[in-house]
């Protein structure tokens, strides 16, 4: 709704959000705000009055009239003509109100049914300004991420969604069938391996993609089967460079979208200002529990130790999976302020380069804020012999029953044999 001069005539059309005094006062609302419509029988024809009586909450109505201010100073439009543009056949969700109040006031009270909120987003957006604001900010975040990466010299690319093999992550894929080729395909679970192929091809030393990924797994308010991921690769860089870039990018986007790097979430003020704290996964576990998993060499001993810490683990887990389970249970929820957890176990990082300091770990990091993973990145494994062995190790995990373990990707190994420069990567998952 555009700001305009008092006394000017204008036409306006939008959704009816409130009706008072049998239609004398109507609130219209669109993406830019709300304005009041004053409709009096002295200014409308008899036919127009009949139409006004048919208007309900949710209808889309056009009004022509003069801009004015009420005695209280509220901007409004004194209507001289109205047109019913679209009739809402379903009522907007309401909370219960008293009979007395209902006789004098008719308006929406917002959507509180969580199931309806997520299954019928359009209804949520109609009635909740907070939801509309979240979606607008999300759009701005994507724009500013692109802007930041372009300033850093990154080239934006697109890679296949339909793939012959789900690769780039440990996850269960969706499958489909290509009729013309008479072959089964999967929807991508990550952007990773095709982006590395582009680095091999020398298209640029810096590439990124923002695109949909699909994982056939559990669903809740924080996990969706389809989601938007931003992945970026930089040649001749390692995970230290990616951590610095990640925190600088997040701080830049926050400043551009919100005007500050200090945000309020729940009861906490979170400071996104770089540099962020960095802790090793094993070090953070030892600090919190007193257990040093570097002194535990067998998977079975690790399982027994985790259970003594009241962490639920399953028989058959390897050492790295147990360490990750302990971390997720004992450490992750406490990571409120931004920090990077670094040096993940080799067994759970099949695509990451081995640590130069710890043979059991890799040069991998995950960024956390408010106990939730924000980003994941690592120094990429570029040794084709080592990579093939990692894939073979993952195949053993699949044969043992882990259907999310990584498959053998012969074409990717073949690409590495042409020479992948030292390269590092990170990805961020955007809210759905």
Secondary structure, DSSP 8 states (H G I E B T S, - for coil): -----TT-EEEEEEEEEEEEGGGTEEEEEETTEEEEEE--TTTS-HHHHHHHHH--TT-EEEEEEEEEE-TT--EEEEEEEEEEEE---S--------HHHHHHEEE------HHHHHH-HHHHHHH-HHHHHHHHHHHHHHHHHHHHHHHTT-EE----SEESS--SSS----EEEETTTTEEEEE-S-SHHHHHHHHHHTS-SEEEEEEEEE--S--BTTB-SEEEEEEEEEET--HHHHHHHHHHHHHHHHHHHHS-SEEEETTEEEE--SS-EEEEHHHHHHHHHS--GGG--SHHHHHHHHHHTT----TT--HHHHHHHHHHHHTGGG--S-EEEE--BGGG-TTB-B-SS-TTBBSEEEEEETTEEEEEEEEB---HHHHHHHHHHHHHHHHTT-TTS----HHHHHHHHT---SEEEEEEEE--
